[in-house]
Amino acid sequence: MRLKRYINVLILLVLVLIILKFRSQVLNMIKNPSQIRDFLLSYRQYAVFIFLVISTVRSVFLLPAGAFAVISGLTFGNFIGTLLTCVGVTLSGILAYFLSSLLGGEFVENILKDKIYRIDKYIKNNGLFYMVSLRLIPIFPFDAVSYASGLLKINFKDFVLGTFLGSIPGAFIYTFLGNSLLDVGSIRFKISLLLVIISSMIPIIYKYVLKKG
């Protein structure tokens, strides 16, 4: 038991060091989606695989999922980009789920603070329905839900299915924006911006309605 605790602490320290060393560099990179698109496409037939690997480890660095969706749309187009984004966020969610299961409460609570108790209220008893709802209407950060789900032992099947299905609308909106960056003066680009603004307002409106109710 004590050995397992030491191993968990060691893994946590390694993760923290990796995050501290590379997070700012990765954040700077994703601020330039066209640069990452060129990087991915330079690997030709391996571009999809590399994108999915990067998307999977995204949750370790707590990087914004929306930025990866934009990159996916810019690189692979709307349809394939949406599919890859959904697969990528699901894989990153699975990684976060198992990390929190492995490393336990202290690791997750340091990341989530009091959010974990509020998430518990939403998904503990109605896993699939609330998982889809929390992905569709992100009133909690995407990765916070993933880490909390692992710690709270949410049914794994419900978690994976709910994450994939619930991420589809948001993935489409942000990949649409990414693909529209190829022609920023077009009506298509303006529509994509409007969709992003509307989708960003939904959680705010939802929280406001909950408080009033």
N, C-alpha and C positions, 0 to 999 in steps of 0.2 A: 504493500500500500504506500509506504514511504518512498520507495523507488519510483513508483508511478507518478507520485507528486513531484519528485525532482525532475523527472523526464518532462512532465507538463510545463514546469517552470522554465526549463531549458528551451523547450520549443517556443514558449511565449517570448522569451528574451531574444531568440533568434529572429522571430517575426517582427518584434518591435525594432530591432536594429535594421532589418531590411527595409521596413516602412520608413524609418527616419532617414535612411541613406538615399532611397530612390524615389520616394513619393513626390517630392517637389520637382525632380527631373521629369518624371512621367507626366505630372500636371502641366508642365511647360510644353511638353510634346503634344499633348492632346488639344492644346490651344490652337494648334495649326493642323486641322484635319487633312488638308491637301498633302502635307508632308508625310503623314502616316499612310495616306492612300498610296502615294508613290513608293513608300517603303514596302507596303504589302504587295503591291502589283509587281514589284521587282522580283518577287519570289514566284511569280506566275502560278503554276498549278498548286503550289503550297500556300497560296495567299489565304485561302479559307481556313486551312488548318492553323496557320499562325494567328489569324484573327481570333479563332476560338480559344486558343491557348491564352492569349493576352486577355480576352474577355473573362476567362475562367478565374485568373488570378486577380482580376480587378477588385473583387470584394476584400482581398487581403489588404490592399492599399486604400480602401474606402474611396475609390475614384467614382465620379458621377457616371451612372449607367447611360444617361441621355447622351453624353459626349460620344460614347462608343456606338450608339445607335446612329448618330450623325455621321460618324466615320464609316460605318457599315453601308449606309445609304449612298454616300459619296463614292465609295469604292465598288460596291456590288450591285447598286440599283435598288429600286423599291421592293420588289417581290423577294428576291434572294436576300437582300439586306434585312428585311423584316424577319424572315425565317432565321437567318444567322444571329440576329440580335436576340430573338426569343430563346434560341438554343444557348447562346452565350450567357445571358442573364440567368438562365436556369442552371447551367453548369457552375456559374459563380455562386449562385444561391446554395447549391449542393455542397460546394467547398466550404462556405461559411457555416452551413448546417453541421457538417461533420467536425469542423474546427471547434465550434462551440461545444459540441458533444464531447470531444476529446479533452479540451482544455478546461471545461467546467465554468462554474458560476463567476469566479473572480475575474476571469478574462473577459467574459461577456458583459458583466456589470460595469467594468471599467470603460467599455466602449459605449454602452447604451444608457448608463445612469438609470434614471427612473422610468425610461421608456419601456423597459422589459415588463414591468408590472401592468402597464396600460395595454401592451400588446397581448399579454396573457389573458386579460379580460376579453379581448376580441376573438382570439382563435383557439383557446384551449379546448372548448367543448364542441365547436362546429368548424373543424379544421378546413375542409375543402371550400365551403361557402365563404368563410371569412378570409381565407387565403386569396381566393380570386378577388374578393372585394378590396382587400388591402393592396393588391397589385393594380387593380383598376383605378382605385381612388387612393393614391399614396399619402394617407394622412400621417404615416410614419415613413422614415427613410427606408429605401429598398433594402439595404444591407442590414439595417436594424431588425427588420422582420425576419430575415434569413438567420441571423445569429440567435435571435430570441427563439425561433422555431426549433433550432437544434437543442438549445438548453432546456426548453419546455417539453421536449420529446413529442412534438407534434407528429402525427402520423406521416411517415416519409412519403408515401404515395400521394396523400393529400397535398403535401408541401410541393412536390415536384409538379404534379398536374395543375395545381392552383397557380403556381408561379408561371408556368408556361402559358396557360390560357389567359391569365390576368394580365400578362405583359404584352399581349398581341396589339391592342389599340395604341398604347404608348409607343411601342416599337415602330409601328407603322407611321405614326405622326413624326417621330424624330428621324426615321430613315427618309421619309418624304422631304423633310427639311434638308437633310444631308445631300440627297440627290438633286434638290433644287438649287444648291449652292453652285452648280455648274452654270446657272444662268440667273444671277441675282437681280436682274432687271425685269424678269418675267412675272406674269400674273401668278404662275405656279409658285414662285418663291414667296410672293405676298400671301397667298392662301396658306402655304406651309407655316409661315410666321404666325398668322392668325390662329391656326390650329394649335400651335405650341402655346400661345398666350391663353387660349381658352382652356386647354388641358392643365395649364399651370394654375389657373384660377379655381378649378373644380375642388381641390382639397381645401382651399381657403374658404370657399363658400360652404362646403360640407361641414367644416369645423364651426363656422359661424352659426349654421342652422342647428347643429348639435347643442351649442351653448344656449341658443335661444329656446330650444325645445326642452 
